[in-house]
Amino acid sequence: MKAEKTYWYQVKVDGTWQAAQPVKTGNPDDFTFMYVGDPQVGVSTGQTPAEGSAK
């Protein structure tokens, strides 16, 4: 794949070709990434673990 280029993809579902859809690649020199998590620390206090008894 090349940067900043449009590619067209088409899939077949249950024997029928679907309409082609465009996918444009981005610029690798202008890239950001964000990672978000929600570990729920402390939420399980007092609950019974699935594999054993309450602690």
Distance bins in CASP14 RR format, pairs under 12 A and 6 or more apart:
PFRMAT RR
TARGET T0000
AUTHOR 0000-0000-0000
RMODE 2
METHOD distances of the structure
MODEL  1
1 7 1 0 0 1 0 0 0 0 0 0 0
1 9 0 0 0 0 0 1 0 0 0 0 0
1 23 0 0 0 0 1 0 0 0 0 0 0
1 24 0 0 0 0 0 1 0 0 0 0 0
1 25 1 0 1 0 0 0 0 0 0 0 0
1 26 0 0 0 0 1 0 0 0 0 0 0
1 28 0 0 0 0 0 1 0 0 0 0 0
2 24 0 0 0 0 0 1 0 0 0 0 0
2 25 1 0 0 1 0 0 0 0 0 0 0
2 26 0 0 0 0 1 0 0 0 0 0 0
2 27 0 0 0 0 0 1 0 0 0 0 0
2 28 0 0 0 0 0 1 0 0 0 0 0
3 24 0 0 0 0 0 1 0 0 0 0 0
3 25 1 0 1 0 0 0 0 0 0 0 0
3 26 1 0 1 0 0 0 0 0 0 0 0
3 27 1 0 1 0 0 0 0 0 0 0 0
3 28 1 0 1 0 0 0 0 0 0 0 0
3 29 0 0 0 0 1 0 0 0 0 0 0
3 30 0 0 0 0 1 0 0 0 0 0 0
3 31 0 0 0 0 0 1 0 0 0 0 0
4 24 1 0 0 1 0 0 0 0 0 0 0
4 25 1 0 0 1 0 0 0 0 0 0 0
4 26 1 0 1 0 0 0 0 0 0 0 0
4 27 1 0 1 0 0 0 0 0 0 0 0
4 28 0 0 0 0 1 0 0 0 0 0 0
4 29 0 0 0 0 0 1 0 0 0 0 0
4 30 0 0 0 0 1 0 0 0 0 0 0
5 22 0 0 0 0 0 1 0 0 0 0 0
5 23 0 0 0 0 1 0 0 0 0 0 0
5 24 1 0 0 1 0 0 0 0 0 0 0
5 25 1 0 1 0 0 0 0 0 0 0 0
5 26 0 0 0 0 1 0 0 0 0 0 0
5 27 0 0 0 0 0 1 0 0 0 0 0
5 28 0 0 0 0 0 1 0 0 0 0 0
6 20 0 0 0 0 0 1 0 0 0 0 0
6 21 0 0 0 0 0 1 0 0 0 0 0
6 22 1 0 1 0 0 0 0 0 0 0 0
6 23 1 0 0 1 0 0 0 0 0 0 0
6 24 1 0 1 0 0 0 0 0 0 0 0
6 25 1 0 0 1 0 0 0 0 0 0 0
6 26 0 0 0 0 0 1 0 0 0 0 0
7 20 0 0 0 0 1 0 0 0 0 0 0
7 21 0 0 0 0 1 0 0 0 0 0 0
7 22 1 0 0 1 0 0 0 0 0 0 0
7 23 1 0 1 0 0 0 0 0 0 0 0
7 24 1 0 0 1 0 0 0 0 0 0 0
7 25 1 0 0 1 0 0 0 0 0 0 0
7 26 0 0 0 0 0 1 0 0 0 0 0
8 18 0 0 0 0 0 1 0 0 0 0 0
8 19 0 0 0 0 1 0 0 0 0 0 0
8 20 1 0 1 0 0 0 0 0 0 0 0
8 21 1 0 0 1 0 0 0 0 0 0 0
8 22 1 0 1 0 0 0 0 0 0 0 0
8 23 1 0 0 1 0 0 0 0 0 0 0
8 24 0 0 0 0 0 1 0 0 0 0 0
9 17 0 0 0 0 0 1 0 0 0 0 0
9 18 0 0 0 0 1 0 0 0 0 0 0
9 19 0 0 0 0 0 1 0 0 0 0 0
9 20 1 0 0 1 0 0 0 0 0 0 0
9 21 1 0 1 0 0 0 0 0 0 0 0
9 22 0 0 0 0 1 0 0 0 0 0 0
9 23 1 0 1 0 0 0 0 0 0 0 0
9 24 0 0 0 0 0 1 0 0 0 0 0
10 16 0 0 0 0 0 1 0 0 0 0 0
10 17 1 0 1 0 0 0 0 0 0 0 0
10 18 1 0 0 1 0 0 0 0 0 0 0
10 19 1 0 0 1 0 0 0 0 0 0 0
10 20 1 0 1 0 0 0 0 0 0 0 0
10 21 1 0 0 1 0 0 0 0 0 0 0
10 22 0 0 0 0 0 1 0 0 0 0 0
10 23 0 0 0 0 0 1 0 0 0 0 0
11 17 1 0 0 1 0 0 0 0 0 0 0
11 18 1 0 1 0 0 0 0 0 0 0 0
11 19 0 0 0 0 1 0 0 0 0 0 0
11 20 0 0 0 0 1 0 0 0 0 0 0
11 21 0 0 0 0 1 0 0 0 0 0 0
12 18 1 0 0 1 0 0 0 0 0 0 0
12 19 0 0 0 0 0 1 0 0 0 0 0
12 20 0 0 0 0 0 1 0 0 0 0 0
13 19 0 0 0 0 0 1 0 0 0 0 0
25 31 0 0 0 0 0 1 0 0 0 0 0
26 32 0 0 0 0 0 1 0 0 0 0 0
40 47 0 0 0 0 0 1 0 0 0 0 0
44 50 0 0 0 0 0 1 0 0 0 0 0
44 54 0 0 0 0 0 1 0 0 0 0 0
44 55 0 0 0 0 1 0 0 0 0 0 0
45 54 0 0 0 0 0 1 0 0 0 0 0
45 55 0 0 0 0 1 0 0 0 0 0 0
46 53 0 0 0 0 0 1 0 0 0 0 0
46 54 1 0 1 0 0 0 0 0 0 0 0
46 55 1 0 0 1 0 0 0 0 0 0 0
47 53 0 0 0 0 0 1 0 0 0 0 0
47 54 1 0 0 1 0 0 0 0 0 0 0
47 55 0 0 0 0 1 0 0 0 0 0 0
48 54 1 0 1 0 0 0 0 0 0 0 0
48 55 0 0 0 0 1 0 0 0 0 0 0
49 55 1 0 0 1 0 0 0 0 0 0 0
END
